[in-house]
Amino acid sequence: MACSDDTPAGDGSTTETETGDGDGDGDTATETSDSNTGDGDGDGDGDGDGDPATTGDGDGDGDGDGDGDGDGDGDGDGDGDGDGDGDGDGDGDLCGDGMVTGDEVCDDGINDGSYNGCTDDCLALGPNCGDGEINGPETCDDLNDDSADGCLASCIIPNSCLDIHDYDDQLMDGTYMIAPDGYDGDAFDVHCDMVTDGGGYTFLKADAGGPVFAVGAEAYCAARGMQLWIPRSEQHLLSGWSISNNGMIGEANANFMRILGIYPNQQGATCSQQPMNSNNQNCGWGASDGEAWWVHERDDITEPNGDNSVTGSMYYAFNQDGTIQWHNDVSGNGYDSDRFMCDVGDKLP
């Protein structure tokens, strides 16, 4: 007679309590990773990845190293090189190799802490524009990119509107701060014409508090690293007229253009009934700095007729559209004005 067998089907093991997965690894209901699940991989760790029974690591990737990345090197980055940086080169982070890896902030290959460089441990930048300290070629560092506040984003103090325009030729007309070359004070507000003749003309409206001759006006401007305003071209003159009469740019007053930085080349020089500009070689007048100048192209104004001095300015009167109406020279100190404008003089048409 055959004997009956009441043993449950499976692998015959009595240690696989409540699992009966038939893998013979002894997973039990009390194993943390295999409770009531019996994974059937035979390695005894309950993760089902089939790691050899002697190395069952419980990470489920089947490589036996316990890091869960499946490459078998134990570094956890998945590239198989064992250095843990994920680049596959096997050399780990190396400060000085010119590559920013791992915890490095920078690596220029030199790492001597010089300006715009990197420190010797690759964990910090060297001195640079934007760190809030003036170093290297910088003349300022205000931690922002506002080019109107007297410090360009390149950490250079602009000497003029032309400097600002050269840094960013997309900037618009408006109020900007400059500190002209040779001026030792704080940056101050000027108006920048960023369009006329390509842009970069500087204007400073000056109220002297009372009438001054050209000599006094030149001294006022020079104290700010500037000079009495010189119109360089027809368009520059018209821009000056517009600014003089614009109440949104300081005071509106036609007297800002009553005297100019244009003088006789020698005492008694004339330019009667001739165009007054630097293109007319027969005119005996010129700009204070010897550069281009422009007042008009007319040939019907009978002044200046020679009663003048080399430091005296004519008075200039303009029509409402900014074109010349009349001008006249006078001996001695020339004409005076309680208003005038200063410029830097670096922008030419």
C-alpha positions as CSV (number, residue, x, y, z in Angstrom):
1,M,0.0,0.0,0.0
2,A,1.3,3.4,-0.9
3,C,2.0,5.8,2.0
4,S,0.4,9.2,1.9
5,D,2.6,12.4,2.0
6,D,1.1,15.4,3.8
7,T,4.1,17.7,3.3
8,P,3.3,20.9,1.4
9,A,4.7,21.2,-2.2
10,G,7.9,23.2,-2.5
11,D,11.6,22.7,-1.9
12,G,11.1,20.6,1.2
13,S,12.8,23.1,3.5
14,T,11.1,23.6,6.9
15,T,13.0,26.9,7.5
16,E,11.2,29.0,4.8
17,T,8.4,29.9,7.1
18,E,5.3,31.1,5.3
19,T,7.2,31.7,2.0
20,G,7.7,28.5,0.2
21,D,9.4,30.1,-2.8
22,G,11.4,27.1,-3.7
23,D,14.8,28.8,-3.9
24,G,16.4,27.1,-1.0
25,D,17.9,30.3,0.4
26,G,16.2,30.2,3.7
27,D,14.4,33.5,3.3
28,T,12.0,33.7,6.2
29,A,9.1,35.8,7.3
30,T,11.4,37.4,9.9
31,E,13.9,38.7,7.4
32,T,13.5,42.5,7.0
33,S,13.8,42.6,3.3
34,D,12.0,39.4,2.5
35,S,9.2,39.3,4.9
36,N,6.4,37.1,3.7
37,T,7.7,37.5,0.2
38,G,10.3,34.9,-0.5
39,D,12.2,36.4,-3.5
40,G,13.4,33.1,-5.1
41,D,16.9,34.3,-6.0
42,G,18.7,32.0,-3.6
43,D,21.2,34.5,-2.1
44,G,19.4,35.0,1.2
45,D,19.2,38.8,1.2
46,G,15.7,39.2,0.1
47,D,16.3,41.5,-2.8
48,G,15.8,39.1,-5.7
49,D,18.9,40.2,-7.6
50,G,20.7,36.9,-7.5
51,D,24.0,38.1,-5.8
52,P,26.0,35.0,-4.9
53,A,24.9,33.6,-1.6
54,T,28.2,34.5,-0.1
55,T,27.9,38.2,-1.0
56,G,24.2,38.9,-1.0
57,D,24.2,42.7,-0.4
58,G,20.6,43.6,-0.3
59,D,20.8,46.5,-2.8
60,G,19.0,44.9,-5.7
61,D,21.5,45.7,-8.5
62,G,23.1,42.2,-8.7
63,D,26.7,43.3,-8.6
64,G,27.4,42.4,-5.0
65,D,29.0,45.7,-4.0
66,G,26.2,47.2,-2.0
67,D,26.1,50.7,-3.6
68,G,23.1,50.2,-5.7
69,D,24.6,51.5,-9.0
70,G,25.1,48.2,-10.7
71,D,28.8,48.7,-11.8
72,G,30.4,46.7,-9.1
73,D,33.0,49.3,-8.0
74,G,31.3,50.3,-4.8
75,D,31.6,54.1,-5.3
76,G,27.9,54.8,-6.1
77,D,28.4,56.8,-9.3
78,G,27.6,54.3,-11.9
79,D,30.7,54.8,-14.1
80,G,32.6,51.8,-13.0
81,D,35.9,53.7,-12.3
82,G,35.7,53.5,-8.5
83,D,36.7,57.2,-7.9
84,G,33.2,58.4,-7.1
85,D,33.2,61.5,-9.3
86,G,31.1,60.2,-12.1
87,D,33.4,61.1,-15.0
88,G,34.7,57.6,-15.7
89,D,38.4,58.5,-15.7
90,G,39.2,56.8,-12.4
91,D,41.4,59.6,-11.1
92,G,39.0,61.5,-8.7
93,D,38.9,65.3,-8.3
94,L,42.3,66.9,-9.1
95,C,42.8,70.6,-8.4
96,G,45.0,72.0,-11.1
97,D,43.8,69.8,-14.0
98,G,41.9,72.8,-15.5
99,M,38.5,71.0,-15.1
100,V,36.0,71.9,-12.4
101,T,34.8,68.7,-10.9
102,G,33.4,67.5,-7.6
103,D,33.5,70.1,-4.9
104,E,35.7,72.5,-6.9
105,V,34.4,76.1,-7.5
106,C,37.0,76.8,-10.1
107,D,40.2,75.4,-11.7
108,D,42.2,77.5,-14.1
109,G,45.1,75.2,-14.1
110,I,47.3,77.8,-12.4
111,N,45.4,78.4,-9.2
112,D,47.6,81.1,-7.7
113,G,44.8,83.3,-6.3
114,S,45.6,86.0,-8.9
115,Y,43.0,88.5,-10.2
116,N,40.2,86.7,-12.1
117,G,41.9,83.4,-11.2
118,C,41.4,80.6,-8.7
119,T,42.7,79.9,-5.2
120,D,45.3,77.1,-4.7
121,D,42.7,74.7,-3.3
122,C,40.2,75.3,-6.1
123,L,37.5,76.1,-3.6
124,A,37.2,79.8,-4.2
125,L,37.7,82.4,-6.9
126,G,40.5,84.9,-6.7
127,P,39.9,88.6,-6.6
128,N,37.4,89.6,-9.3
129,C,35.0,92.3,-10.5
130,G,31.8,91.8,-8.5
131,D,33.4,90.7,-5.2
132,G,32.8,94.2,-3.6
133,E,36.4,95.1,-3.3
134,I,38.6,97.2,-5.6
135,N,41.5,95.2,-6.8
136,G,43.4,94.5,-10.0
137,P,42.6,97.0,-12.8
138,E,39.3,98.0,-11.1
139,T,38.5,101.6,-10.2
140,C,35.3,100.7,-8.5
141,D,33.2,97.6,-7.5
142,D,29.7,98.2,-6.3
143,L,28.3,94.7,-6.8
144,N,25.8,95.6,-9.5
145,D,25.4,96.0,-13.3
146,D,23.9,99.5,-13.3
147,S,26.0,101.5,-15.8
148,A,24.3,104.8,-14.7
149,D,25.5,104.8,-11.1
150,G,29.1,105.9,-11.7
151,C,30.5,102.3,-11.8
152,L,30.3,100.3,-14.9
153,A,29.6,96.5,-14.7
154,S,33.3,96.1,-15.7
155,C,34.2,97.8,-12.4
156,I,35.6,100.9,-14.1
157,I,34.5,104.5,-13.2
158,P,33.4,106.2,-16.5
159,N,35.2,109.5,-17.3
160,S,32.5,110.6,-19.7
161,C,29.3,109.6,-21.5
162,L,31.5,108.3,-24.3
163,D,33.1,105.8,-21.9
164,I,29.6,104.6,-21.0
165,H,28.5,104.5,-24.6
166,D,31.6,102.5,-25.6
167,Y,30.9,100.0,-22.8
168,D,27.2,99.6,-23.9
169,D,26.1,101.2,-27.1
170,Q,22.5,100.1,-26.5
171,L,22.0,102.5,-23.6
172,M,19.5,105.4,-24.1
173,D,19.8,109.2,-23.6
174,G,19.5,110.1,-19.9
175,T,21.2,111.0,-16.6
176,Y,24.3,109.1,-15.8
177,M,27.1,109.5,-13.2
178,I,30.7,110.1,-14.3
179,A,34.0,111.2,-12.7
180,P,36.1,112.8,-15.5
181,D,39.8,112.2,-15.8
182,G,41.8,114.4,-13.4
183,Y,38.8,115.0,-11.1
184,D,39.3,113.7,-7.6
185,G,35.8,114.1,-6.2
186,D,32.8,111.7,-6.2
187,A,31.0,110.9,-9.4
188,F,28.3,113.4,-10.3
189,D,25.2,113.5,-12.6
190,V,25.4,114.6,-16.3
191,H,23.1,114.2,-19.2
192,C,24.3,111.8,-21.9
193,D,23.3,112.1,-25.5
194,M,23.6,108.5,-26.7
195,V,22.3,109.1,-30.3
196,T,23.7,112.3,-31.9
197,D,26.8,111.6,-34.2
198,G,26.8,108.0,-33.0
199,G,26.3,108.8,-29.3
200,G,28.5,109.7,-26.4
201,Y,28.2,113.4,-25.9
202,T,28.4,114.7,-22.3
203,F,26.4,117.7,-21.0
204,L,26.5,119.4,-17.7
205,K,24.2,122.4,-17.1
206,A,25.9,125.0,-14.9
207,D,24.3,127.8,-12.8
208,A,27.1,130.0,-11.7
209,G,24.9,131.9,-9.3
210,G,25.6,135.1,-11.2
211,P,27.1,136.4,-14.4
212,V,30.6,135.1,-15.2
213,F,32.9,135.6,-18.2
214,A,34.3,132.8,-20.2
215,V,37.4,132.6,-18.1
216,G,35.2,132.0,-15.0
217,A,33.1,129.5,-16.8
218,E,36.2,127.6,-18.0
219,A,37.4,127.5,-14.4
220,Y,34.1,126.2,-13.1
221,C,34.1,123.4,-15.7
222,A,37.8,122.6,-15.2
223,A,37.2,122.1,-11.4
224,R,35.1,119.1,-12.6
225,G,37.5,117.8,-15.2
226,M,35.5,119.5,-18.0
227,Q,35.6,122.5,-20.3
228,L,33.2,125.1,-21.5
229,W,30.8,123.5,-24.0
230,I,31.9,123.4,-27.7
231,P,29.3,122.3,-30.3
232,R,31.1,119.9,-32.6
233,S,28.6,119.6,-35.4
234,E,25.3,121.0,-36.6
235,Q,23.5,118.1,-34.9
236,H,25.5,118.5,-31.7
237,L,24.5,122.2,-31.6
238,L,20.8,121.3,-32.1
239,S,21.1,118.7,-29.4
240,G,22.6,121.2,-27.0
241,W,19.8,123.7,-27.8
242,S,17.2,121.0,-27.0
243,I,18.8,120.1,-23.8
244,S,19.2,123.7,-22.7
245,N,15.5,124.3,-23.1
246,N,14.3,121.0,-21.6
247,G,12.9,121.4,-18.2
248,M,13.1,117.6,-17.6
249,I,16.9,117.9,-17.7
250,G,17.5,120.5,-15.0
251,E,16.4,124.1,-15.6
252,A,15.2,125.2,-19.0
253,N,17.0,128.3,-20.0
254,A,18.3,129.6,-23.4
255,N,21.3,131.2,-21.6
256,F,23.0,127.9,-21.2
257,M,24.2,128.5,-24.8
258,R,24.9,132.3,-24.5
259,I,28.7,131.8,-24.2
260,L,30.7,128.9,-25.8
261,G,34.3,127.6,-25.7
262,I,35.1,129.2,-29.0
263,Y,37.7,132.0,-29.2
264,P,39.7,134.1,-31.6
265,N,43.0,132.5,-32.6
266,Q,44.7,135.8,-31.9
267,Q,43.4,139.1,-30.7
268,G,41.6,141.0,-33.4
269,A,40.8,137.9,-35.4
270,T,37.6,138.1,-37.5
271,C,35.1,135.7,-39.1
272,S,32.7,138.3,-40.5
273,Q,30.2,137.2,-43.1
274,Q,31.6,133.7,-43.1
275,P,30.6,130.3,-42.0
276,M,31.6,129.8,-38.4
277,N,32.9,126.2,-38.2
278,S,36.1,124.3,-38.4
279,N,35.6,123.5,-42.0
280,N,36.1,127.2,-42.9
281,Q,39.9,127.6,-43.0
282,N,39.5,131.4,-43.5
283,C,37.7,131.9,-40.2
284,G,40.1,133.2,-37.5
285,W,38.3,131.5,-34.6
286,G,38.5,128.1,-33.2
287,A,37.6,125.7,-30.3
288,S,39.5,126.0,-27.1
289,D,40.9,122.4,-27.5
290,G,41.8,122.8,-31.2
291,E,39.2,120.2,-32.2
292,A,36.2,120.3,-34.5
293,W,33.5,123.0,-33.8
294,W,30.4,124.2,-35.5
295,V,28.0,127.2,-35.1
296,H,26.6,127.9,-38.6
297,E,27.1,128.0,-42.3
298,R,25.7,131.6,-42.9
299,D,27.6,134.3,-44.7
300,D,25.4,137.3,-43.7
301,I,26.4,137.9,-40.1
302,T,28.9,140.8,-39.8
303,E,30.4,139.6,-36.5
304,P,33.0,138.9,-35.1
305,N,34.7,142.0,-36.6
306,G,37.9,142.0,-34.5
307,D,37.1,143.8,-31.2
308,N,37.9,140.9,-29.0
309,S,40.5,139.1,-26.9
310,V,41.7,135.5,-27.0
311,T,40.0,134.6,-23.7
312,G,36.7,136.3,-24.4
313,S,33.6,134.6,-25.7
314,M,31.1,136.2,-28.1
315,Y,27.4,136.1,-27.0
316,Y,25.3,133.8,-29.1
317,A,21.5,134.2,-29.7
318,F,19.5,131.4,-31.3
319,N,16.1,131.1,-33.0
320,Q,13.5,128.9,-31.4
321,D,14.5,126.0,-33.7
322,G,18.1,126.2,-32.5
323,T,19.6,127.9,-35.6
324,I,21.8,130.9,-35.1
325,Q,20.1,134.3,-35.0
326,W,23.1,136.5,-34.2
327,H,26.5,136.7,-32.4
328,N,28.9,139.4,-31.6
329,D,32.4,139.9,-30.1
330,V,33.5,142.6,-27.7
331,S,36.8,143.7,-26.3
332,G,38.1,143.0,-22.8
333,N,36.7,139.9,-21.1
334,G,34.1,139.3,-23.7
335,Y,30.5,138.6,-22.9
336,D,29.2,137.0,-19.6
337,S,26.4,134.7,-18.7
338,D,24.9,133.3,-15.5
339,R,24.3,130.0,-17.3
340,F,26.5,127.8,-19.4
341,M,27.2,124.2,-20.1
342,C,30.3,122.0,-19.6
343,D,31.5,119.0,-21.6
344,V,34.3,116.5,-21.4
345,G,35.3,117.1,-25.0
346,D,36.3,113.5,-25.8
347,K,33.5,112.8,-28.2
348,L,34.1,114.0,-31.8
349,P,31.7,113.8,-34.8
